[in-house]
Amino acid sequence: MESRTIHQCQCLGCQTGEERTQRQHHQLNLLMSRLDEQQRRWLAAMEATKLGHGGTQRIKEVTGLDINTIRRGRRELDAGLATRPIGRTRVAGGGRKRVEKNNPDSSKR
């Protein structure tokens, strides 16, 4: 598993040194660093929903995730994760094509 860096929160509370806020945000970012991309998206969406109005912007500041990523997570959760595959990070056919498929001559080297 690849090692991910832990995002440093940029919210006002963390910047001014509020210890409780810093600890909570560090723990959230520590957990996020151990999840795959879709799990991060869903966790961020859940946390933003808990916060209510302005929650998406707040979680963006805390986690460093793009606001559209958090919104996508909300849509996926609202849909009951119906379009997300089980046991896979990406849907079938997603991601890059294999080198052999793009350039059949490269496999002969």
C-alpha positions in Angstrom: 0.0 0.0 0.0 1.4 3.4 -0.9 2.1 5.9 1.9 0.1 9.1 1.8 1.0 12.3 3.5 -1.4 13.6 6.1 -3.0 16.8 5.0 -2.5 19.9 7.3 -5.8 21.6 8.0 -6.0 25.2 6.8 -9.1 26.2 8.8 -9.0 29.2 11.1 -9.3 27.2 14.3 -6.2 25.1 13.4 -4.3 28.2 12.3 -5.0 30.0 15.6 -3.9 27.0 17.6 -7.2 25.7 19.1 -6.0 22.5 20.5 -9.2 20.5 20.4 -9.9 21.6 16.8 -6.4 20.7 15.8 -6.6 17.3 17.4 -10.0 16.5 15.7 -8.9 17.7 12.3 -5.6 15.8 12.5 -7.4 12.6 13.4 -9.8 13.0 10.5 -6.9 13.7 8.1 -5.0 10.7 9.6 -8.0 8.4 8.9 -8.4 9.9 5.4 -4.8 9.2 4.6 -5.5 5.4 5.1 -8.6 5.3 2.8 -8.8 4.8 -0.9 -10.2 7.6 -3.1 -13.9 6.6 -3.0 -13.8 6.0 0.8 -12.2 9.5 1.3 -14.9 11.0 -0.8 -17.7 9.3 1.1 -16.3 10.1 4.5 -15.8 13.8 3.5 -19.4 13.8 2.2 -20.8 12.4 5.5 -18.8 14.9 7.6 -20.0 17.8 5.4 -23.6 16.6 5.7 -23.3 16.5 9.5 -22.1 20.1 9.6 -25.1 21.3 7.6 -25.1 24.6 5.7 -21.5 25.5 4.8 -20.3 22.0 5.6 -18.9 21.2 2.2 -16.7 24.3 2.3 -15.6 23.6 5.8 -14.6 20.0 5.0 -12.8 21.3 1.9 -10.6 23.4 4.2 -10.0 20.6 6.7 -9.2 17.8 4.3 -7.9 19.6 1.2 -10.3 17.7 -1.0 -11.8 19.5 -4.0 -15.3 20.8 -3.3 -16.6 18.9 -6.4 -15.2 15.7 -5.0 -17.1 16.2 -1.8 -20.3 17.0 -3.8 -19.8 13.8 -5.8 -19.5 11.8 -2.6 -22.8 13.3 -1.4 -24.5 12.3 -4.7 -23.2 8.8 -4.5 -24.3 8.4 -0.9 -27.7 9.9 -1.7 -28.1 7.3 -4.5 -27.2 4.5 -2.0 -23.9 3.8 -3.7 -25.9 2.0 -6.4 -23.5 2.9 -9.2 -20.4 2.0 -7.2 -18.8 -1.5 -7.7 -18.3 -3.7 -4.6 -14.7 -4.8 -4.1 -13.3 -2.3 -6.7 -12.2 1.3 -6.5 -13.1 2.1 -10.1 -15.9 0.9 -12.2 -15.1 -1.7 -14.8 -13.3 -0.1 -17.8 -12.2 2.9 -15.8 -8.6 4.1 -15.6 -5.8 3.8 -18.2 -5.7 1.3 -20.9 -2.9 -1.3 -20.7 0.2 -0.4 -22.7 -0.3 -3.4 -24.9 -3.7 -2.3 -25.8 -2.6 1.2 -26.8 0.5 0.2 -28.6 0.5 -3.5 -29.6 4.1 -3.4 -30.9 5.4 -2.5 -27.4 4.7 -5.9 -26.0 7.2 -7.5 -28.5 10.2 -5.8 -26.9 
